[in-house]
Amino acid sequence: MNSINPRKLLNSKWTAVNPTNKEKHFLVIEVEFNEEGEVTGCLIEAVISNRCMPIQWHDLENADEWLHGWK
C-alpha cells in the first residue's frame, strides 16, 4: 500500500503496474479540495500521449496497480 499525503498529490509522478495503450508513466495535474480540505477530485495525465483521465486518489494507494514515482 502506498501512503499518500493529499497536500503533496499535485505534480506527483506515478507508474502504472499494468500499462494500457503503452501509457505507463503518469503525472497528477489537478487536485480539487472541498471546504474541509478533503480531496474531491483528481486528474492524471499520461506522459507519452498527454491523455487526461479522472481518478479516485485513493486508487493510487493500491500498490498492485500503481507505483509512486517513475520506474
C-alpha positions in Angstrom: 0.0 0.0 0.0 1.3 3.4 -1.0 0.9 6.1 1.6 -0.1 9.4 0.1 -0.3 12.9 1.7 -3.2 14.7 -0.2 -1.4 18.0 0.1 1.6 16.7 -1.9 -0.5 14.9 -4.5 -0.3 17.7 -7.1 2.5 17.1 -9.7 3.3 13.7 -8.2 4.6 11.0 -10.5 3.1 7.5 -10.8 3.8 4.3 -12.8 1.0 2.0 -13.8 1.8 -1.6 -12.9 -0.3 -2.9 -15.8 0.0 -0.2 -18.6 -2.6 0.1 -21.3 -2.0 1.7 -24.7 1.7 1.9 -23.8 0.8 4.5 -21.2 3.0 3.7 -18.2 4.0 7.0 -16.6 1.5 9.5 -15.3 1.6 12.9 -13.6 -1.1 14.3 -11.3 -2.1 17.6 -13.0 -5.1 18.7 -11.0 -6.4 18.1 -7.4 -9.7 19.6 -6.1 -10.4 20.1 -2.4 -13.7 20.8 -0.7 -14.2 23.4 2.2 -12.9 20.8 4.8 -9.7 20.3 2.9 -10.6 16.8 1.7 -9.7 15.7 -1.9 -12.8 15.6 -4.0 -11.3 15.1 -7.4 -8.0 14.2 -9.1 -6.9 14.3 -12.7 -3.9 12.4 -14.1 -2.2 12.8 -17.4 -0.3 10.1 -19.4 3.2 11.4 -20.2 3.5 9.7 -23.5 0.1 10.7 -25.0 -1.0 13.6 -22.9 -4.3 11.9 -22.4 -6.0 13.0 -19.2 -8.4 11.0 -17.1 -10.1 11.4 -13.7 -9.1 9.0 -11.0 -10.1 8.5 -7.3 -6.9 9.5 -5.5 -7.4 6.5 -3.1 -6.8 4.2 -6.1 -3.2 5.4 -6.2 -2.7 3.8 -2.8 -3.1 0.3 -4.3 0.4 -0.9 -4.9 -0.9 -3.7 -7.1 -2.0 -1.0 -9.7 0.3 2.0 -9.0 3.9 2.6 -8.0 5.0 6.0 -6.7 7.5 7.7 -9.0 8.6 6.7 -12.5 10.0 3.2 -12.6 
